[in-house]
Amino acid sequence: MALRRLELPTSWGPLLLVGGSRAGEGTLVLLPQLRLALDAGRPHRALPPMSTVFVSHGHLDHIGAVAYWASQRFLGAMQHGVLLAPAAIAGDIQGLLELHATLEGGRPYDVEVVPVTGGGTYTLRKDIRLTFFATDHWVPTLGASLAWHKHRLRPELVGMPEEEIVRLRMAGEEVDQELVLQLLSYTADTGPGIFTTHPEAFEAEVVLLECSFWRPADRDRAREFGHLHLDDLTAIAPLLKCRHLVVLHPSRRHRLGEADRVVRERIGPMIRGEAHSLAIDWE
């Protein structure tokens, strides 16, 4: 199965997204430059090299490849892996991995399950930090925002001779300042409540947002199961300031070509940035 591939210009540089998403079948979003997976709903050979996996909630189309990821890393003698999971299901995820390791007759997988909660953070690397927030789904679900912590010379020191800057640093004076740039936000499965409870999630340069249902007859279904309807998205679209909106999770009620057309013709003209689709038909 060929995954979709997006290379998005950002202030961090070109950000590569690889993956695919279809409601009920699987959501898999990979950031290969950071070795990070946002949900692991379907097995794919591109998944095991990701050393960190974040799962948003326990539905099978978001965790269906967790054991595959752990097993393939074990078979490939890859280094320690980290799985970030909502605290409410972290113990069950741990038990699932232990069960699969037992069924395979091998040693426990070298995977650390880290419970996370809304408002919590996780340092992915020294300049990249994840922050978690609750979404508006019908089961407890977390989204994740990715911030880039950038250091640069204090403005008043720009142009100063390098030896003077070194002298100040050696004297213990702080010569750098930290800038925190909201690079990416992944809202996972969510209804429209996310727009009011966590508006900061939509300040990122790249926003990954689901839109499961589009037909008028499905508005009640979207509300009942905590998903976005196209009407919800088009209502908020003109207010979005992101450089890139990546639309995920179309229902199987909608054909793949229809999903791409809706993103291109309905959503794209309504936003300031660019609209992209990660819809896929899993084989």
N, C-alpha and C positions, 0 to 999 in steps of 0.2 A: 504494500500500500504506500503510495507516494503522499507524503505529508505536504501541506502548504508551507510556503516559505516567504516571509516578509522581511525586507531589510529597510528599517525605518530610520530616517535621519533624526537625530536628537542632539541636545547639547553635550551629551556624553560621547557622541560619535554614532556611527551606524549601529543600530541595535537590531540584532537578528532574532526573529521569532519563527519557530518551526512547529507545526502541529496541525491539529484538526479538532473539530467539535461538532457533535450532533446530539441533541437531547435524547436521553435514554439509551444511547449507544456508546458514547465515550467522548470525554474531553481530555485532550493532551496538549499542553502548551509548553514548549521547551525554549529556554534561553541558553543556547550552547556556550556563548561567551562567558556566562556566569556559572555554567554547569548546574543549572536550576530548572526543575520541572514544576509547573503550576498545574496540579492535579495529574493523575496518572490513571486515566480511565480505560486505556486500551494498550495492549502490548505492542511495542514497535522496537526494532533494533536500534533506533536513535535514542531510546530512553535510558538504557543501562549506563552510558557514560555520564549521565547527570549525577553528580555526587550528593545533591540535595533535592529532595522532593517535598513539596508542600501539598497536603491534601486539605481541601476546603470543608468537606463533610463526608459522611459515610455511604452515600448512594453509590451503587456499583459502577455507574457510568463515570465516576470520578476516582474510584479506588481499585478498579478491576485489574490494573496492571502492577499494583504495589508488590505483590509476591513475585511476579515475573521480574521486576526490576531488581529486587533483593537477590533472587536466585541467580540471575544472569551476572550480577556483580560478583557473587561468590564464585561462579564457574569461571569467570574471567580473571580471577585473582585481582580484582580491583580494590582500591583502598577503601577505608571506612566510609560508610554512607550515613547520611542524616535524613530522617523523615520527620517533618514538622506536621503535627496533627492537632486538631482541636482537643483540648484537655478532656472533653466529655467522651471522646472515642479513642483517645490515645492508648488506653489499656487494651481495648478490643483489637486495635491495630497491632499492638505488640503480640497479643495472643494469636492473631491470624498469621503473623510471620513465624512465630514459634511452631505453629501447627504445620505450616508448609515445610519448614526445615525438617521437622520430624518425619513427615510423609516422604521427603526426599532421602531420608536416611543419612543425612550429613550433619555436620556441625552447625550450630546456630549461625545465621547470617550475621555478617559484620555490619549491622545497621543499628544506629542509635535512634530510638523514637523519642522525640522531644515534644512534650505537651505545650501548646501555646493557647493564649486566650486573647479576647478582644482588648486592645490597648497595650498588649505586650509587644516586645520587639525581639528580633534575632539578628545578630551580626553575621552576615554572610561572608564578608571579608572586610578588611579595615576601612574601605571606602564605600561599602554598600550595606545598607541596613534595611531589614524588612519590618514593617509594622502591621499588626493584624487588627481587623475590625469586624464586627458582627454585620451580617447581611440580613435581608428580608425574605428568607426562605421558610418553607414549612417545617424544616428540621433545623436544629442549630447548625449554623454555617458561618465560616469565616472567609473574608476576603483578605487580600494582602496588598500593601503598598510598598514600593521599592524606592528608597531614597539614596541619592548619590551625595556623599559627604566629600566636598571638594575643598582643598586648601590652596590659598593663593596669597601672595604678598600683600600686606596692608597697603591701601591706596597711597598713604602719605609717604611710603618708602619706595614707591615705584620710581625708577630713575636714579636711585642712590647707588653709589659704587658698591660692587659686590663685596669688597673687603670690609666696608663699613657695616653692611648687613651681617656679615659673618661675625664682626666684632660685637654687634648688638645681641646676636643670638648667643654667643659665648658668654656674654654678660648676664644672660638669663632673661633678656627681654623677648617678649612674644612678637615675632616679626610676621607671622602668618595669621590669616583669619579664615574661619571655616564657613563655607557656603553649603547649605543643604538644598539640593534640587530634587523635587519630586519627579522621578523619572518615569515610573510605571505604576499603574494601579490595576489590580485584577479583582473584580467584584464577585466572581464565582456565580452560583445560582442565587438570584435575588428578585424580589418584587420592587415596586416603585418606592417603597418606604426608604430605601437606601439614599434617595436623592435628598431627603430632609434629615435623616439621622447621621449621615456621613458625607456632607457635601465636599469635604476636603479630599475625598477619594477621586474627585473629578477635576482636581487641580493639577494632576500629573500630565506630563507631556504625552504619554501613551496610556490610553484607557481601554482595558479589555472588558467588554460589557456584553452580557447575554441579551438576546431578544428571541424568545422561544415561540411566540404566537403572533400572528398577523391578521387573521380574519376576524371580523366583527363578532362572529358567533363564539369565538374563543376567549372573549374578555373575561367571562366568569371563571373559566378554567384557569387562566393565567393567575387571577387573584387567589383562587382556592389553593393552588399549589406553589404560590410564591415565586412566580416568574414574571418577566416583563412582556407586555404586549407592545406591538408596534406603535400603538397610540401613546403609550407611556414614553417611548423613546422619542417620537417625533415632537412630543410636548416639551421635552427638556433639551432636545438637540440644539436649538438656536442659542442656548445659554452655555453650551460646552465650549471651553477654551483650549482643549487639548489639541496638540499638533496631529495626533493620530487617534482615531476611534476604531478599534478592532471589534467587530461584532461576532459573537459566538452563539452556539447552543440552539440552532433552529430546530423546531419540532420535526419529527418524521412526517408530519402532515404536509410539509412543504418540500418541494423538489429542490435539488441543489442549485439548478439554474435559476429558480425563482428566488432563492436566498441571495445569490450574488446580485441579481437584478434589483432586488429591494434595497440592498446596501448601496448599490451604485446610483440608482435613480430616485429613490425615496429619501434615504438618509443622507447620502453624500452632499446634495445641494443645500441641506439645512444646517450644516456645521461649518465652522471657520477653517478647520483643518481638513485632513484627508480621511476618508472612510475606507475600511478594508474588511474583508470577510475571511474567517477561518473555518467556514462551513465545509464539511467533508462528508462523503458517503463511505462509511467503513465497509470493507468487504468481508 
